Amino acid sequence: MEQKRLSKPNSSKKRQPKLTNKKPSPEPTSSLKKRAMILEAVNKGSIRKIEIALKRGASIDSTDVDGNTALMLAAYHGKSEVCKFLISKGAKLEATNKDGRTPLIWAVRGNKAEACKLLVESGANIGATDSKGRTALMWAAMNGRNSEACSILLDNLAKSGGDAIGHILKTDNSGKTALMYAAIGGRNDICMLLIEKLAEQGGDIKKYLDARDSDMKDALDHAMFTGQTNVSKLLDGLMRLCRSIDNESAAGFILNFNECVGWA
């Protein structure tokens, strides 16, 4: 009996595609390349390469994986000319990353006074807060290697008629003030600057010194807890001075300020 031959599969038929676990790209590769191009150009400080990236369709507000824009990176690294160029091309001054930080906060965190001044003069919101309620002034008090950033922020508020007192007294989500952060960091110069500016604006110095955070610690407590002896002496002297003055006005404080500094 003749056996039937098994027929071979038809090679002309299209093969079914194999299933893979590869996830689809969240955005076109060309878009990723454009974004990488402008961010790399910013890191190198090359305005020419930034211009090329923009001509090829890159967004002026391109971000990295943490949501940091080109302007934030330029501000943090103190690339003032790049910042100026990006701002002239419409980069957002109030853009925020995943932590709610703005370009101005990044400039302050990077201790870049020139970039800080440029952003402030360009209209950046000094009172903007990050996800923890911290302002640029708080970051300047906490992170600054010198008091220049604090001076820039406070002087601009005074000149523009802004609420300087409100910014100095402002607290973050944990109830800490800029003074407390300066005390924690052992920054005598910044403590003195904050209190002097508050006095000039007619603020209540004693109330500021007595302010307590969510852990019921005032600025002096923070200075003592972190072992900042010089700041502790200064704040203790300020408290004794305020208790000895009948009129806690700014004029009364400033007249006695040199004596207080002598105690420190």
C-alpha positions in Angstrom: 0.0 0.0 0.0 1.4 3.4 -1.1 2.1 5.7 1.8 1.2 9.3 1.5 4.1 11.7 1.7 4.0 14.4 4.3 3.9 17.8 2.7 6.5 20.4 3.6 5.3 23.6 5.1 4.8 26.3 2.5 7.9 28.5 2.7 6.1 31.2 0.8 3.8 31.9 3.8 4.8 34.8 6.1 6.1 33.7 9.4 4.3 35.0 12.5 6.4 37.6 14.5 7.9 36.4 17.7 6.5 37.8 20.9 9.0 39.9 22.9 8.9 41.5 26.4 10.4 44.7 25.0 8.3 47.7 26.1 7.5 50.4 23.6 9.6 53.6 23.8 7.8 56.4 25.7 8.8 58.9 23.1 10.3 58.8 19.6 14.0 58.3 19.4 14.4 61.5 17.5 12.8 63.4 20.4 15.2 61.8 22.9 18.2 62.7 20.7 17.1 66.3 20.5 16.6 66.5 24.2 20.0 64.9 24.9 21.6 67.2 22.4 20.5 70.5 24.1 21.2 69.2 27.6 24.7 68.1 26.6 25.3 71.5 24.9 24.3 73.2 28.2 26.6 71.0 30.2 29.5 72.0 27.9 28.5 75.7 28.0 28.3 75.9 24.2 25.7 78.4 23.1 26.5 77.5 19.4 25.5 73.9 20.0 22.4 75.0 21.9 21.4 77.0 18.8 22.0 74.0 16.6 19.8 71.8 18.9 17.0 74.4 18.8 17.2 74.6 15.0 16.8 70.8 14.9 13.6 71.0 16.9 14.8 70.6 20.6 12.6 72.3 23.2 14.1 75.2 25.1 12.6 73.6 28.2 14.0 70.1 27.6 14.4 68.1 30.8 16.5 65.3 32.1 15.1 62.2 33.9 14.7 64.2 37.1 12.8 67.0 35.5 15.6 69.5 35.5 15.4 71.9 32.6 18.3 73.2 30.6 18.0 76.5 32.5 18.2 74.7 35.8 21.4 72.9 34.8 23.0 76.1 33.5 22.0 78.0 36.7 23.4 75.3 39.0 26.7 75.2 37.2 27.0 79.0 37.1 26.9 79.2 33.3 25.6 82.8 33.3 26.0 83.5 29.6 24.1 80.3 28.8 21.4 81.3 31.3 21.1 84.7 29.6 20.8 83.0 26.2 18.2 80.5 27.3 16.1 83.2 29.0 16.3 85.3 25.8 14.9 82.4 24.0 11.9 82.0 26.3 13.1 79.4 28.9 10.6 79.2 31.7 11.9 80.9 34.9 9.3 79.2 37.1 9.7 75.6 35.7 10.0 73.0 38.5 11.7 69.6 38.6 10.4 66.5 40.4 11.3 68.1 43.8 9.6 71.3 42.9 12.9 73.3 42.6 13.1 76.2 40.3 16.1 77.5 38.3 16.6 80.2 41.0 16.7 77.6 43.8 19.3 75.6 41.7 21.5 78.7 41.3 21.4 79.2 45.0 22.1 75.6 45.7 25.1 75.7 43.4 26.4 78.8 45.2 26.3 80.7 41.9 25.7 84.3 42.9 26.0 85.7 39.4 23.4 83.3 38.0 21.2 84.0 41.0 21.4 87.8 40.3 20.6 87.3 36.6 17.5 85.2 37.4 16.2 87.6 40.0 16.7 90.6 37.7 14.9 88.6 34.9 11.9 88.3 37.1 12.3 84.9 38.9 9.9 84.5 41.8 12.0 84.7 45.0 9.2 83.3 47.1 8.7 80.1 45.1 9.0 77.0 47.3 10.0 73.4 46.6 8.2 70.3 47.6 9.4 70.7 51.2 8.3 74.4 51.4 11.9 75.7 51.2 12.5 79.1 49.4 15.6 80.3 47.6 16.4 82.4 50.7 16.3 79.3 52.9 18.6 77.4 50.6 20.9 80.4 50.5 21.1 80.4 54.3 21.5 76.7 54.5 23.8 76.0 51.5 25.7 79.3 50.8 29.4 79.4 51.1 29.0 83.2 51.6 26.2 85.6 52.2 26.2 87.1 48.7 23.2 85.1 47.5 21.2 86.2 50.6 22.1 89.8 50.0 21.0 89.6 46.3 17.6 88.1 47.3 17.0 90.5 50.2 18.2 93.6 48.4 16.0 92.9 45.4 13.0 92.5 47.7 13.7 95.8 49.3 14.2 97.7 46.0 11.2 96.2 44.3 8.9 96.9 47.2 8.4 93.1 47.9 7.5 91.7 51.2 11.0 91.3 52.6 9.7 90.8 56.1 7.4 88.0 54.9 10.2 86.2 53.1 12.5 86.4 56.1 9.9 85.1 58.5 8.6 82.4 56.2 8.8 78.8 57.4 9.1 75.6 55.4 7.0 72.4 55.9 8.9 71.6 59.1 8.5 75.1 60.5 12.1 76.1 60.0 13.1 79.6 59.0 16.1 80.8 57.1 17.6 81.9 60.4 17.4 78.4 61.7 19.1 77.0 58.6 21.9 79.6 59.0 22.3 78.6 62.6 22.5 74.9 61.8 25.2 75.7 59.2 27.2 77.9 61.6 26.8 80.9 59.4 27.3 83.9 61.7 27.4 86.3 58.7 24.1 85.1 57.3 22.4 85.2 60.8 23.5 88.8 61.2 22.4 89.7 57.7 18.9 88.2 58.1 18.3 90.0 61.4 19.7 93.3 60.3 17.5 93.3 57.1 14.5 92.4 59.3 15.3 95.3 61.6 15.7 97.7 58.7 12.2 96.7 57.4 10.7 97.2 60.9 10.2 93.5 61.7 9.8 92.0 65.1 13.3 90.7 66.0 12.4 89.1 69.3 9.5 87.2 67.7 11.9 86.0 65.0 14.5 84.8 67.5 11.8 83.1 69.6 10.2 81.3 66.6 10.1 77.5 67.0 9.8 74.7 64.4 7.7 71.6 64.5 10.2 70.1 67.0 9.8 73.1 69.2 13.4 74.2 68.6 14.3 77.9 68.0 17.4 79.1 66.1 19.6 79.1 69.3 18.5 75.5 70.1 19.6 74.4 66.6 23.0 76.2 66.9 23.6 74.6 70.3 22.5 71.1 69.1 24.8 71.2 66.1 27.7 72.6 68.1 27.9 76.0 66.4 29.5 77.8 69.3 30.0 81.2 67.6 26.4 81.3 66.3 25.1 80.3 69.8 27.0 83.2 71.3 25.6 85.6 68.7 22.0 84.5 69.1 22.2 84.5 72.8 23.5 88.0 72.7 20.7 89.1 70.4 18.1 87.6 72.7 19.5 89.4 75.7 19.7 92.6 73.7 16.0 92.3 72.7 15.0 91.7 76.3 16.8 94.9 77.4 15.1 97.1 74.8 11.7 98.6 75.7 10.9 99.5 72.1 11.7 96.5 69.8 11.6 98.7 66.7 14.2 98.5 64.0 15.8 101.8 65.0 16.2 100.7 68.6 17.7 97.4 67.5 20.1 98.9 64.9 21.4 101.4 67.5 22.4 98.5 69.7 23.5 96.2 67.0 27.2 96.8 67.3 27.1 96.1 71.0 25.4 92.8 70.2 28.0 91.8 67.6 30.7 92.5 70.3 29.1 89.8 72.5 29.6 87.3 69.7 
